[in-house]
Amino acid sequence: MYYNRFRVFVICGPSGVGKGTIISRLMSDYPNKFGFSVSHTTRPPRVGEQNGKDYHFVSKDFFKGMLENNRFLEYADVYDKMYGTSFEAVKNVLDDNKCCILDLDIQGTKSVRKSTLDPVCIFIKPPTIQSLEDRLLARHTETIDEIRNRMVKAEAIITEAEVTKDLFDEVIINDDLDACYSKFVEVIKKYQPNFL
């Protein structure tokens, strides 16, 4: 795998914990320092999401073709939809002399951890399961059944993150978005010194 002196930062956590907000703020605050690796997915776009910016929205057949051609660093089936990070997406960010940010599920984090990228893996955790459910309900993007399924998955992800101690370099509890973001920036400074 291609890489250079810039680090790859993996951000992981259950749906609704604030990963996307943290990444958006980081990109806004440091537009010339970080690049977001745009993943491919077979799920339909949510309101306001743009193809090529938030995700590459592709058909299942297209995604399978990429899999057959070994074009993914990692991929996973999440809630019956496919998600994957292409080697090319990571390389494009690093070639632009930026640190690469990956927003991955726990399976994807495990795959990238095993790669030659030497990633920094950060887990964002809600203060409580109830607070996470409240956030998901407030988004109004899923049905109650979908939220229930996400909550079951969230509990499993949090448990797995707690028992897989060597998977994550840092764990940050998001009980306050501003404080969580500040901690996230401090982690970046720790692993990519003299960068920010």
C-alpha positions as CSV (number, residue, x, y, z in Angstrom):
1,M,0.0,0.0,0.0
2,Y,1.2,3.5,-0.8
3,Y,1.6,6.0,1.9
4,N,3.8,8.9,2.9
5,R,4.7,11.0,5.9
6,F,1.1,12.0,6.6
7,R,-0.9,9.9,9.0
8,V,-4.2,8.1,8.4
9,F,-6.7,8.8,11.2
10,V,-9.6,6.3,11.5
11,I,-12.6,7.6,13.4
12,C,-15.1,4.9,14.5
13,G,-18.1,4.8,16.7
14,P,-21.8,3.9,16.6
15,S,-24.2,5.7,14.2
16,G,-25.4,9.0,15.7
17,V,-22.4,9.5,18.0
18,G,-21.2,12.6,16.2
19,K,-18.4,11.3,13.9
20,G,-19.7,13.2,10.9
21,T,-20.0,16.5,12.8
22,I,-16.5,16.2,14.2
23,I,-15.1,15.4,10.7
24,S,-17.0,18.3,9.1
25,R,-15.7,20.7,11.7
26,L,-12.1,19.5,11.4
27,M,-12.3,20.0,7.6
28,S,-13.7,23.4,8.0
29,D,-11.1,24.5,10.6
30,Y,-8.2,23.0,8.8
31,P,-9.1,22.7,5.1
32,N,-5.5,22.5,3.8
33,K,-4.4,19.9,6.4
34,F,-6.9,17.0,6.1
35,G,-8.7,15.2,3.4
36,F,-11.7,12.9,3.8
37,S,-11.5,9.6,2.1
38,V,-14.8,9.4,0.3
39,S,-16.2,5.9,0.7
40,H,-18.3,4.0,-1.8
41,T,-21.8,2.8,-0.8
42,T,-24.8,1.0,-2.2
43,R,-27.2,2.8,0.1
44,P,-29.3,5.7,-1.3
45,P,-28.2,9.3,-0.4
46,R,-29.8,11.0,2.6
47,V,-31.2,14.5,2.2
48,G,-28.4,16.9,1.5
49,E,-25.7,14.3,0.8
50,Q,-23.8,14.8,-2.5
51,N,-22.4,12.1,-4.7
52,G,-18.6,12.3,-4.7
53,K,-18.5,14.5,-1.6
54,D,-20.2,12.5,1.1
55,Y,-20.1,9.1,-0.6
56,H,-19.7,7.6,-4.0
57,F,-23.2,6.3,-4.4
58,V,-23.0,3.2,-6.6
59,S,-25.1,0.2,-7.6
60,K,-24.5,-3.2,-6.1
61,D,-23.1,-4.5,-9.4
62,F,-20.6,-1.7,-9.6
63,F,-19.5,-2.3,-6.0
64,K,-19.1,-6.0,-6.7
65,G,-17.0,-5.2,-9.7
66,M,-14.7,-3.1,-7.5
67,L,-14.5,-6.0,-5.0
68,E,-13.6,-8.5,-7.7
69,N,-10.8,-6.2,-8.9
70,N,-9.4,-5.8,-5.3
71,R,-9.9,-2.0,-5.3
72,F,-10.9,-1.8,-1.6
73,L,-8.7,-1.3,1.4
74,E,-11.7,-2.3,3.5
75,Y,-15.3,-3.0,2.9
76,A,-18.3,-4.1,5.0
77,D,-22.0,-5.0,4.8
78,V,-23.7,-2.7,7.2
79,Y,-27.5,-2.8,7.7
80,D,-27.8,-4.7,4.3
81,K,-25.9,-1.9,2.5
82,M,-22.3,-2.2,1.3
83,Y,-19.6,0.4,2.2
84,G,-16.0,0.4,1.1
85,T,-12.8,2.5,1.2
86,S,-10.9,2.3,-2.0
87,F,-7.1,2.3,-2.1
88,E,-7.3,5.1,-4.7
89,A,-9.4,7.4,-2.3
90,V,-6.7,7.1,0.4
91,K,-3.9,7.6,-2.0
92,N,-5.5,10.7,-3.5
93,V,-5.6,12.4,-0.1
94,L,-2.0,11.5,0.8
95,D,-0.8,12.6,-2.6
96,D,-2.4,16.0,-1.8
97,N,0.0,16.3,1.2
98,K,-2.8,15.9,3.7
99,C,-3.6,13.6,6.6
100,C,-6.4,11.2,5.6
101,I,-9.5,10.9,7.7
102,L,-11.5,7.6,7.5
103,D,-14.9,7.2,9.0
104,L,-15.3,3.5,9.4
105,D,-17.3,0.8,11.2
106,I,-15.5,-1.6,13.5
107,Q,-14.9,-4.2,10.8
108,G,-13.4,-1.6,8.6
109,T,-11.2,-0.3,11.4
110,K,-9.9,-3.9,12.0
111,S,-9.0,-4.2,8.3
112,V,-7.2,-0.9,8.1
113,R,-5.4,-1.6,11.4
114,K,-3.9,-4.7,9.7
115,S,-2.7,-2.7,6.7
116,T,0.6,-1.1,6.1
117,L,-0.8,2.4,6.7
118,D,0.0,2.5,10.4
119,P,-3.3,4.2,11.2
120,V,-4.3,6.1,14.3
121,C,-7.6,4.6,15.3
122,I,-10.0,6.7,17.5
123,F,-13.2,5.5,19.0
124,I,-16.0,8.0,19.7
125,K,-18.3,6.8,22.4
126,P,-21.6,8.1,23.6
127,P,-21.9,8.9,27.4
128,T,-24.9,6.5,27.6
129,I,-26.8,4.3,25.3
130,Q,-30.0,6.3,26.0
131,S,-28.2,9.5,24.9
132,L,-27.3,7.8,21.6
133,E,-30.9,6.7,21.0
134,D,-32.1,10.3,21.7
135,R,-29.7,11.6,19.1
136,L,-30.9,9.1,16.5
137,L,-34.5,9.9,17.2
138,A,-33.8,13.6,16.8
139,R,-32.2,13.1,13.3
140,H,-35.6,11.9,11.9
141,T,-33.8,9.9,9.2
142,E,-34.8,6.4,10.2
143,T,-37.9,4.5,11.2
144,I,-38.3,3.3,14.8
145,D,-37.5,-0.2,13.7
146,E,-34.3,1.0,12.0
147,I,-33.3,2.9,15.1
148,R,-33.9,-0.3,17.2
149,N,-31.6,-2.2,14.9
150,R,-29.0,0.5,15.1
151,M,-29.2,0.5,18.9
152,V,-28.6,-3.3,19.0
153,K,-25.6,-2.8,16.7
154,A,-24.4,0.2,18.8
155,E,-24.4,-1.8,22.0
156,A,-22.4,-4.6,20.2
157,I,-19.9,-2.1,18.7
158,I,-19.4,-0.4,22.1
159,T,-18.9,-3.8,23.8
160,E,-16.5,-4.9,21.1
161,A,-14.5,-1.7,21.3
162,E,-14.2,-2.1,25.1
163,V,-12.9,-5.7,24.9
164,T,-10.6,-5.2,21.9
165,K,-8.1,-3.0,23.7
166,D,-5.4,-3.0,21.0
167,L,-7.8,-1.9,18.2
168,F,-8.1,1.7,19.3
169,D,-5.3,4.1,20.1
170,E,-7.7,6.6,21.8
171,V,-11.3,6.5,23.1
172,I,-13.2,9.8,23.4
173,I,-16.5,10.1,25.1
174,N,-18.8,12.6,23.3
175,D,-20.8,14.0,26.2
176,D,-20.3,17.6,24.9
177,L,-19.6,18.1,21.2
178,D,-17.1,21.1,21.7
179,A,-15.1,19.2,24.3
180,C,-15.1,16.0,22.2
181,Y,-13.9,18.0,19.2
182,S,-11.1,19.6,21.3
183,K,-10.0,16.2,22.5
184,F,-10.0,14.9,18.9
185,V,-7.7,17.7,17.8
186,E,-5.4,17.0,20.7
187,V,-5.2,13.4,19.7
188,I,-4.2,14.5,16.2
189,K,-1.5,16.8,17.6
190,K,-0.2,13.9,19.7
191,Y,0.2,11.5,16.7
192,Q,1.1,14.0,14.0
193,P,3.4,16.5,15.9
194,N,4.1,19.9,14.6
195,F,1.2,19.6,12.1
196,L,-1.5,21.9,13.4
